[in-house]
């Protein structure tokens, strides 16, 4: 008589790092914020340091165990990246007018899946 196969117990999932927890919650906040925007506005990150202005968010990532990164463009259209320790995280989401009136508003929430770190290539670049 054949012996019944024994099933190995599943390995417990790796616990999330503080950075991953922060990232996942930021995704929820961004999706909710964008859902409330009209067709003339897009999401940006308000920067607090020395009149730094805003960062038009194009991506969000994290680097385990403790860093959060926002990718995008500043008010002059230059590529910008904000890197911050999760314990220092303080984010102001802002609604800013679209850059090109005729274009549809950019929504990033659909791109922000857990594990996605920004950019088309998945290398953390802003595109």
Chimera marker file (.cmm) of the C-alpha trace (Angstrom):
<marker_set name="trace">
<marker id="1" x="0.000" y="0.000" z="0.000" r="1" g="1" b="0" radius="0.5"/>
<marker id="2" x="1.319" y="3.457" z="-0.933" r="1" g="1" b="0" radius="0.5"/>
<marker id="3" x="2.299" y="5.753" z="1.863" r="1" g="1" b="0" radius="0.5"/>
<marker id="4" x="0.371" y="9.036" z="2.048" r="1" g="1" b="0" radius="0.5"/>
<marker id="5" x="2.455" y="12.079" z="1.215" r="1" g="1" b="0" radius="0.5"/>
<marker id="6" x="3.082" y="14.306" z="4.162" r="1" g="1" b="0" radius="0.5"/>
<marker id="7" x="2.562" y="18.009" z="3.647" r="1" g="1" b="0" radius="0.5"/>
<marker id="8" x="5.361" y="20.266" z="4.829" r="1" g="1" b="0" radius="0.5"/>
<marker id="9" x="4.226" y="23.169" z="6.960" r="1" g="1" b="0" radius="0.5"/>
<marker id="10" x="4.309" y="26.483" z="5.113" r="1" g="1" b="0" radius="0.5"/>
<marker id="11" x="7.111" y="28.824" z="6.047" r="1" g="1" b="0" radius="0.5"/>
<marker id="12" x="5.858" y="31.883" z="7.870" r="1" g="1" b="0" radius="0.5"/>
<marker id="13" x="5.821" y="34.989" z="5.708" r="1" g="1" b="0" radius="0.5"/>
<marker id="14" x="8.719" y="37.362" z="6.251" r="1" g="1" b="0" radius="0.5"/>
<marker id="15" x="7.542" y="40.152" z="8.543" r="1" g="1" b="0" radius="0.5"/>
<marker id="16" x="7.305" y="43.562" z="6.926" r="1" g="1" b="0" radius="0.5"/>
<marker id="17" x="10.016" y="46.066" z="7.695" r="1" g="1" b="0" radius="0.5"/>
<marker id="18" x="9.102" y="49.501" z="9.099" r="1" g="1" b="0" radius="0.5"/>
<marker id="19" x="9.833" y="50.980" z="5.656" r="1" g="1" b="0" radius="0.5"/>
<marker id="20" x="7.495" y="48.523" z="3.929" r="1" g="1" b="0" radius="0.5"/>
<marker id="21" x="4.724" y="49.245" z="6.446" r="1" g="1" b="0" radius="0.5"/>
<marker id="22" x="5.164" y="52.996" z="5.879" r="1" g="1" b="0" radius="0.5"/>
<marker id="23" x="5.192" y="52.495" z="2.084" r="1" g="1" b="0" radius="0.5"/>
<marker id="24" x="2.000" y="50.427" z="2.116" r="1" g="1" b="0" radius="0.5"/>
<marker id="25" x="0.196" y="53.022" z="4.216" r="1" g="1" b="0" radius="0.5"/>
<marker id="26" x="1.406" y="55.874" z="1.999" r="1" g="1" b="0" radius="0.5"/>
<marker id="27" x="-0.032" y="54.029" z="-1.009" r="1" g="1" b="0" radius="0.5"/>
<marker id="28" x="-3.429" y="53.976" z="0.730" r="1" g="1" b="0" radius="0.5"/>
<marker id="29" x="-3.212" y="57.698" z="1.529" r="1" g="1" b="0" radius="0.5"/>
<marker id="30" x="-2.149" y="58.579" z="-2.038" r="1" g="1" b="0" radius="0.5"/>
<marker id="31" x="-4.942" y="56.532" z="-3.626" r="1" g="1" b="0" radius="0.5"/>
<marker id="32" x="-7.509" y="58.130" z="-1.326" r="1" g="1" b="0" radius="0.5"/>
<marker id="33" x="-6.174" y="61.647" z="-1.979" r="1" g="1" b="0" radius="0.5"/>
<marker id="34" x="-6.177" y="61.147" z="-5.752" r="1" g="1" b="0" radius="0.5"/>
<marker id="35" x="-9.735" y="59.808" z="-5.661" r="1" g="1" b="0" radius="0.5"/>
<marker id="36" x="-10.832" y="63.219" z="-4.415" r="1" g="1" b="0" radius="0.5"/>
<marker id="37" x="-9.063" y="65.283" z="-7.100" r="1" g="1" b="0" radius="0.5"/>
<marker id="38" x="-10.873" y="66.862" z="-10.012" r="1" g="1" b="0" radius="0.5"/>
<marker id="39" x="-9.660" y="66.576" z="-13.608" r="1" g="1" b="0" radius="0.5"/>
<marker id="40" x="-7.646" y="69.804" z="-13.353" r="1" g="1" b="0" radius="0.5"/>
<marker id="41" x="-5.377" y="68.711" z="-10.512" r="1" g="1" b="0" radius="0.5"/>
<marker id="42" x="-2.633" y="66.177" z="-9.840" r="1" g="1" b="0" radius="0.5"/>
<marker id="43" x="-0.922" y="65.023" z="-6.677" r="1" g="1" b="0" radius="0.5"/>
<marker id="44" x="2.297" y="66.543" z="-5.379" r="1" g="1" b="0" radius="0.5"/>
<marker id="45" x="4.314" y="66.358" z="-2.216" r="1" g="1" b="0" radius="0.5"/>
<marker id="46" x="4.716" y="69.603" z="-0.281" r="1" g="1" b="0" radius="0.5"/>
<marker id="47" x="8.318" y="70.044" z="0.844" r="1" g="1" b="0" radius="0.5"/>
<marker id="48" x="8.915" y="71.876" z="4.091" r="1" g="1" b="0" radius="0.5"/>
<marker id="49" x="12.617" y="72.742" z="3.918" r="1" g="1" b="0" radius="0.5"/>
<marker id="50" x="13.579" y="76.307" z="2.994" r="1" g="1" b="0" radius="0.5"/>
<marker id="51" x="10.790" y="77.038" z="0.528" r="1" g="1" b="0" radius="0.5"/>
<marker id="52" x="11.687" y="73.854" z="-1.340" r="1" g="1" b="0" radius="0.5"/>
<marker id="53" x="8.320" y="73.929" z="-3.086" r="1" g="1" b="0" radius="0.5"/>
<marker id="54" x="6.612" y="70.782" z="-4.301" r="1" g="1" b="0" radius="0.5"/>
<marker id="55" x="7.563" y="67.467" z="-5.812" r="1" g="1" b="0" radius="0.5"/>
<marker id="56" x="5.135" y="66.172" z="-8.440" r="1" g="1" b="0" radius="0.5"/>
<marker id="57" x="5.048" y="62.543" z="-7.347" r="1" g="1" b="0" radius="0.5"/>
<marker id="58" x="5.741" y="59.995" z="-10.085" r="1" g="1" b="0" radius="0.5"/>
<marker id="59" x="6.729" y="57.099" z="-7.860" r="1" g="1" b="0" radius="0.5"/>
<marker id="60" x="7.239" y="55.876" z="-4.350" r="1" g="1" b="0" radius="0.5"/>
<marker id="61" x="9.583" y="53.242" z="-3.047" r="1" g="1" b="0" radius="0.5"/>
<marker id="62" x="11.295" y="51.900" z="0.018" r="1" g="1" b="0" radius="0.5"/>
<marker id="63" x="14.629" y="50.348" z="0.879" r="1" g="1" b="0" radius="0.5"/>
<marker id="64" x="14.509" y="47.861" z="3.729" r="1" g="1" b="0" radius="0.5"/>
<marker id="65" x="14.612" y="48.184" z="6.568" r="1" g="1" b="0" radius="0.5"/>
<marker id="66" x="14.125" y="51.900" z="7.068" r="1" g="1" b="0" radius="0.5"/>
<marker id="67" x="14.162" y="54.253" z="4.036" r="1" g="1" b="0" radius="0.5"/>
<marker id="68" x="11.234" y="55.728" z="2.074" r="1" g="1" b="0" radius="0.5"/>
<marker id="69" x="11.790" y="57.414" z="-1.299" r="1" g="1" b="0" radius="0.5"/>
<marker id="70" x="9.587" y="59.710" z="-3.373" r="1" g="1" b="0" radius="0.5"/>
<marker id="71" x="10.443" y="60.185" z="-7.068" r="1" g="1" b="0" radius="0.5"/>
<marker id="72" x="9.176" y="62.929" z="-9.330" r="1" g="1" b="0" radius="0.5"/>
<marker id="73" x="9.818" y="66.388" z="-10.703" r="1" g="1" b="0" radius="0.5"/>
<marker id="74" x="10.184" y="69.745" z="-9.028" r="1" g="1" b="0" radius="0.5"/>
<marker id="75" x="8.370" y="72.921" z="-10.019" r="1" g="1" b="0" radius="0.5"/>
<marker id="76" x="10.889" y="73.552" z="-12.806" r="1" g="1" b="0" radius="0.5"/>
<marker id="77" x="10.442" y="70.053" z="-14.254" r="1" g="1" b="0" radius="0.5"/>
<marker id="78" x="13.826" y="68.799" z="-13.043" r="1" g="1" b="0" radius="0.5"/>
<marker id="79" x="14.004" y="65.208" z="-11.796" r="1" g="1" b="0" radius="0.5"/>
<marker id="80" x="13.935" y="65.074" z="-8.027" r="1" g="1" b="0" radius="0.5"/>
<marker id="81" x="14.068" y="62.431" z="-5.334" r="1" g="1" b="0" radius="0.5"/>
<marker id="82" x="13.305" y="62.730" z="-1.634" r="1" g="1" b="0" radius="0.5"/>
<marker id="83" x="14.892" y="60.065" z="0.570" r="1" g="1" b="0" radius="0.5"/>
<marker id="84" x="13.744" y="59.915" z="4.144" r="1" g="1" b="0" radius="0.5"/>
<marker id="85" x="14.073" y="57.624" z="7.153" r="1" g="1" b="0" radius="0.5"/>
<marker id="86" x="10.672" y="56.176" z="8.046" r="1" g="1" b="0" radius="0.5"/>
<marker id="87" x="10.917" y="57.589" z="11.590" r="1" g="1" b="0" radius="0.5"/>
<marker id="88" x="11.262" y="61.110" z="10.166" r="1" g="1" b="0" radius="0.5"/>
<marker id="89" x="8.356" y="60.735" z="7.754" r="1" g="1" b="0" radius="0.5"/>
<marker id="90" x="6.127" y="63.765" z="7.551" r="1" g="1" b="0" radius="0.5"/>
<marker id="91" x="4.225" y="64.077" z="4.290" r="1" g="1" b="0" radius="0.5"/>
<marker id="92" x="1.986" y="66.818" z="2.975" r="1" g="1" b="0" radius="0.5"/>
<marker id="93" x="-0.001" y="65.726" z="-0.074" r="1" g="1" b="0" radius="0.5"/>
<marker id="94" x="-1.049" y="68.681" z="-2.225" r="1" g="1" b="0" radius="0.5"/>
<marker id="95" x="-3.354" y="69.156" z="-5.172" r="1" g="1" b="0" radius="0.5"/>
<marker id="96" x="-1.543" y="71.128" z="-7.874" r="1" g="1" b="0" radius="0.5"/>
<marker id="97" x="-2.802" y="72.263" z="-11.290" r="1" g="1" b="0" radius="0.5"/>
<marker id="98" x="-1.902" y="70.001" z="-14.210" r="1" g="1" b="0" radius="0.5"/>
<marker id="99" x="1.181" y="71.055" z="-16.131" r="1" g="1" b="0" radius="0.5"/>
<marker id="100" x="-0.484" y="70.749" z="-19.557" r="1" g="1" b="0" radius="0.5"/>
<marker id="101" x="-4.150" y="71.752" z="-19.621" r="1" g="1" b="0" radius="0.5"/>
<marker id="102" x="-5.052" y="69.491" z="-22.559" r="1" g="1" b="0" radius="0.5"/>
<marker id="103" x="-3.509" y="66.337" z="-21.055" r="1" g="1" b="0" radius="0.5"/>
<marker id="104" x="-5.511" y="64.095" z="-18.733" r="1" g="1" b="0" radius="0.5"/>
<marker id="105" x="-4.433" y="64.368" z="-15.093" r="1" g="1" b="0" radius="0.5"/>
<marker id="106" x="-1.675" y="61.965" z="-14.078" r="1" g="1" b="0" radius="0.5"/>
<marker id="107" x="-2.717" y="59.483" z="-11.384" r="1" g="1" b="0" radius="0.5"/>
<marker id="108" x="0.006" y="57.420" z="-9.777" r="1" g="1" b="0" radius="0.5"/>
<marker id="109" x="-2.075" y="55.435" z="-7.282" r="1" g="1" b="0" radius="0.5"/>
<marker id="110" x="-2.646" y="52.569" z="-9.702" r="1" g="1" b="0" radius="0.5"/>
<marker id="111" x="1.135" y="52.126" z="-10.093" r="1" g="1" b="0" radius="0.5"/>
<marker id="112" x="1.826" y="51.933" z="-6.385" r="1" g="1" b="0" radius="0.5"/>
<marker id="113" x="1.649" y="48.229" z="-5.762" r="1" g="1" b="0" radius="0.5"/>
<marker id="114" x="3.635" y="46.717" z="-2.899" r="1" g="1" b="0" radius="0.5"/>
<marker id="115" x="7.136" y="46.013" z="-4.142" r="1" g="1" b="0" radius="0.5"/>
<marker id="116" x="6.997" y="48.555" z="-6.994" r="1" g="1" b="0" radius="0.5"/>
<marker id="117" x="9.897" y="50.925" z="-6.526" r="1" g="1" b="0" radius="0.5"/>
<marker id="118" x="9.281" y="53.462" z="-9.254" r="1" g="1" b="0" radius="0.5"/>
<marker id="119" x="10.112" y="53.912" z="-12.881" r="1" g="1" b="0" radius="0.5"/>
<marker id="120" x="9.263" y="51.915" z="-15.951" r="1" g="1" b="0" radius="0.5"/>
<marker id="121" x="12.274" y="49.669" z="-15.511" r="1" g="1" b="0" radius="0.5"/>
<marker id="122" x="11.628" y="48.916" z="-11.855" r="1" g="1" b="0" radius="0.5"/>
<marker id="123" x="15.051" y="50.299" z="-10.955" r="1" g="1" b="0" radius="0.5"/>
<marker id="124" x="13.738" y="53.107" z="-8.785" r="1" g="1" b="0" radius="0.5"/>
<marker id="125" x="14.084" y="55.784" z="-11.459" r="1" g="1" b="0" radius="0.5"/>
<marker id="126" x="11.321" y="58.266" z="-12.069" r="1" g="1" b="0" radius="0.5"/>
<marker id="127" x="10.866" y="57.171" z="-15.631" r="1" g="1" b="0" radius="0.5"/>
<link id1="1" id2="2" r="1" g="1" b="0" radius="0.2"/>
<link id1="2" id2="3" r="1" g="1" b="0" radius="0.2"/>
<link id1="3" id2="4" r="1" g="1" b="0" radius="0.2"/>
<link id1="4" id2="5" r="1" g="1" b="0" radius="0.2"/>
<link id1="5" id2="6" r="1" g="1" b="0" radius="0.2"/>
<link id1="6" id2="7" r="1" g="1" b="0" radius="0.2"/>
<link id1="7" id2="8" r="1" g="1" b="0" radius="0.2"/>
<link id1="8" id2="9" r="1" g="1" b="0" radius="0.2"/>
<link id1="9" id2="10" r="1" g="1" b="0" radius="0.2"/>
<link id1="10" id2="11" r="1" g="1" b="0" radius="0.2"/>
<link id1="11" id2="12" r="1" g="1" b="0" radius="0.2"/>
<link id1="12" id2="13" r="1" g="1" b="0" radius="0.2"/>
<link id1="13" id2="14" r="1" g="1" b="0" radius="0.2"/>
<link id1="14" id2="15" r="1" g="1" b="0" radius="0.2"/>
<link id1="15" id2="16" r="1" g="1" b="0" radius="0.2"/>
<link id1="16" id2="17" r="1" g="1" b="0" radius="0.2"/>
<link id1="17" id2="18" r="1" g="1" b="0" radius="0.2"/>
<link id1="18" id2="19" r="1" g="1" b="0" radius="0.2"/>
<link id1="19" id2="20" r="1" g="1" b="0" radius="0.2"/>
<link id1="20" id2="21" r="1" g="1" b="0" radius="0.2"/>
<link id1="21" id2="22" r="1" g="1" b="0" radius="0.2"/>
<link id1="22" id2="23" r="1" g="1" b="0" radius="0.2"/>
<link id1="23" id2="24" r="1" g="1" b="0" radius="0.2"/>
<link id1="24" id2="25" r="1" g="1" b="0" radius="0.2"/>
<link id1="25" id2="26" r="1" g="1" b="0" radius="0.2"/>
<link id1="26" id2="27" r="1" g="1" b="0" radius="0.2"/>
<link id1="27" id2="28" r="1" g="1" b="0" radius="0.2"/>
<link id1="28" id2="29" r="1" g="1" b="0" radius="0.2"/>
<link id1="29" id2="30" r="1" g="1" b="0" radius="0.2"/>
<link id1="30" id2="31" r="1" g="1" b="0" radius="0.2"/>
<link id1="31" id2="32" r="1" g="1" b="0" radius="0.2"/>
<link id1="32" id2="33" r="1" g="1" b="0" radius="0.2"/>
<link id1="33" id2="34" r="1" g="1" b="0" radius="0.2"/>
<link id1="34" id2="35" r="1" g="1" b="0" radius="0.2"/>
<link id1="35" id2="36" r="1" g="1" b="0" radius="0.2"/>
<link id1="36" id2="37" r="1" g="1" b="0" radius="0.2"/>
<link id1="37" id2="38" r="1" g="1" b="0" radius="0.2"/>
<link id1="38" id2="39" r="1" g="1" b="0" radius="0.2"/>
<link id1="39" id2="40" r="1" g="1" b="0" radius="0.2"/>
<link id1="40" id2="41" r="1" g="1" b="0" radius="0.2"/>
<link id1="41" id2="42" r="1" g="1" b="0" radius="0.2"/>
<link id1="42" id2="43" r="1" g="1" b="0" radius="0.2"/>
<link id1="43" id2="44" r="1" g="1" b="0" radius="0.2"/>
<link id1="44" id2="45" r="1" g="1" b="0" radius="0.2"/>
<link id1="45" id2="46" r="1" g="1" b="0" radius="0.2"/>
<link id1="46" id2="47" r="1" g="1" b="0" radius="0.2"/>
<link id1="47" id2="48" r="1" g="1" b="0" radius="0.2"/>
<link id1="48" id2="49" r="1" g="1" b="0" radius="0.2"/>
<link id1="49" id2="50" r="1" g="1" b="0" radius="0.2"/>
<link id1="50" id2="51" r="1" g="1" b="0" radius="0.2"/>
<link id1="51" id2="52" r="1" g="1" b="0" radius="0.2"/>
<link id1="52" id2="53" r="1" g="1" b="0" radius="0.2"/>
<link id1="53" id2="54" r="1" g="1" b="0" radius="0.2"/>
<link id1="54" id2="55" r="1" g="1" b="0" radius="0.2"/>
<link id1="55" id2="56" r="1" g="1" b="0" radius="0.2"/>
<link id1="56" id2="57" r="1" g="1" b="0" radius="0.2"/>
<link id1="57" id2="58" r="1" g="1" b="0" radius="0.2"/>
<link id1="58" id2="59" r="1" g="1" b="0" radius="0.2"/>
<link id1="59" id2="60" r="1" g="1" b="0" radius="0.2"/>
<link id1="60" id2="61" r="1" g="1" b="0" radius="0.2"/>
<link id1="61" id2="62" r="1" g="1" b="0" radius="0.2"/>
<link id1="62" id2="63" r="1" g="1" b="0" radius="0.2"/>
<link id1="63" id2="64" r="1" g="1" b="0" radius="0.2"/>
<link id1="64" id2="65" r="1" g="1" b="0" radius="0.2"/>
<link id1="65" id2="66" r="1" g="1" b="0" radius="0.2"/>
<link id1="66" id2="67" r="1" g="1" b="0" radius="0.2"/>
<link id1="67" id2="68" r="1" g="1" b="0" radius="0.2"/>
<link id1="68" id2="69" r="1" g="1" b="0" radius="0.2"/>
<link id1="69" id2="70" r="1" g="1" b="0" radius="0.2"/>
<link id1="70" id2="71" r="1" g="1" b="0" radius="0.2"/>
<link id1="71" id2="72" r="1" g="1" b="0" radius="0.2"/>
<link id1="72" id2="73" r="1" g="1" b="0" radius="0.2"/>
<link id1="73" id2="74" r="1" g="1" b="0" radius="0.2"/>
<link id1="74" id2="75" r="1" g="1" b="0" radius="0.2"/>
<link id1="75" id2="76" r="1" g="1" b="0" radius="0.2"/>
<link id1="76" id2="77" r="1" g="1" b="0" radius="0.2"/>
<link id1="77" id2="78" r="1" g="1" b="0" radius="0.2"/>
<link id1="78" id2="79" r="1" g="1" b="0" radius="0.2"/>
<link id1="79" id2="80" r="1" g="1" b="0" radius="0.2"/>
<link id1="80" id2="81" r="1" g="1" b="0" radius="0.2"/>
<link id1="81" id2="82" r="1" g="1" b="0" radius="0.2"/>
<link id1="82" id2="83" r="1" g="1" b="0" radius="0.2"/>
<link id1="83" id2="84" r="1" g="1" b="0" radius="0.2"/>
<link id1="84" id2="85" r="1" g="1" b="0" radius="0.2"/>
<link id1="85" id2="86" r="1" g="1" b="0" radius="0.2"/>
<link id1="86" id2="87" r="1" g="1" b="0" radius="0.2"/>
<link id1="87" id2="88" r="1" g="1" b="0" radius="0.2"/>
<link id1="88" id2="89" r="1" g="1" b="0" radius="0.2"/>
<link id1="89" id2="90" r="1" g="1" b="0" radius="0.2"/>
<link id1="90" id2="91" r="1" g="1" b="0" radius="0.2"/>
<link id1="91" id2="92" r="1" g="1" b="0" radius="0.2"/>
<link id1="92" id2="93" r="1" g="1" b="0" radius="0.2"/>
<link id1="93" id2="94" r="1" g="1" b="0" radius="0.2"/>
<link id1="94" id2="95" r="1" g="1" b="0" radius="0.2"/>
<link id1="95" id2="96" r="1" g="1" b="0" radius="0.2"/>
<link id1="96" id2="97" r="1" g="1" b="0" radius="0.2"/>
<link id1="97" id2="98" r="1" g="1" b="0" radius="0.2"/>
<link id1="98" id2="99" r="1" g="1" b="0" radius="0.2"/>
<link id1="99" id2="100" r="1" g="1" b="0" radius="0.2"/>
<link id1="100" id2="101" r="1" g="1" b="0" radius="0.2"/>
<link id1="101" id2="102" r="1" g="1" b="0" radius="0.2"/>
<link id1="102" id2="103" r="1" g="1" b="0" radius="0.2"/>
<link id1="103" id2="104" r="1" g="1" b="0" radius="0.2"/>
<link id1="104" id2="105" r="1" g="1" b="0" radius="0.2"/>
<link id1="105" id2="106" r="1" g="1" b="0" radius="0.2"/>
<link id1="106" id2="107" r="1" g="1" b="0" radius="0.2"/>
<link id1="107" id2="108" r="1" g="1" b="0" radius="0.2"/>
<link id1="108" id2="109" r="1" g="1" b="0" radius="0.2"/>
<link id1="109" id2="110" r="1" g="1" b="0" radius="0.2"/>
<link id1="110" id2="111" r="1" g="1" b="0" radius="0.2"/>
<link id1="111" id2="112" r="1" g="1" b="0" radius="0.2"/>
<link id1="112" id2="113" r="1" g="1" b="0" radius="0.2"/>
<link id1="113" id2="114" r="1" g="1" b="0" radius="0.2"/>
<link id1="114" id2="115" r="1" g="1" b="0" radius="0.2"/>
<link id1="115" id2="116" r="1" g="1" b="0" radius="0.2"/>
<link id1="116" id2="117" r="1" g="1" b="0" radius="0.2"/>
<link id1="117" id2="118" r="1" g="1" b="0" radius="0.2"/>
<link id1="118" id2="119" r="1" g="1" b="0" radius="0.2"/>
<link id1="119" id2="120" r="1" g="1" b="0" radius="0.2"/>
<link id1="120" id2="121" r="1" g="1" b="0" radius="0.2"/>
<link id1="121" id2="122" r="1" g="1" b="0" radius="0.2"/>
<link id1="122" id2="123" r="1" g="1" b="0" radius="0.2"/>
<link id1="123" id2="124" r="1" g="1" b="0" radius="0.2"/>
<link id1="124" id2="125" r="1" g="1" b="0" radius="0.2"/>
<link id1="125" id2="126" r="1" g="1" b="0" radius="0.2"/>
<link id1="126" id2="127" r="1" g="1" b="0" radius="0.2"/>
</marker_set>
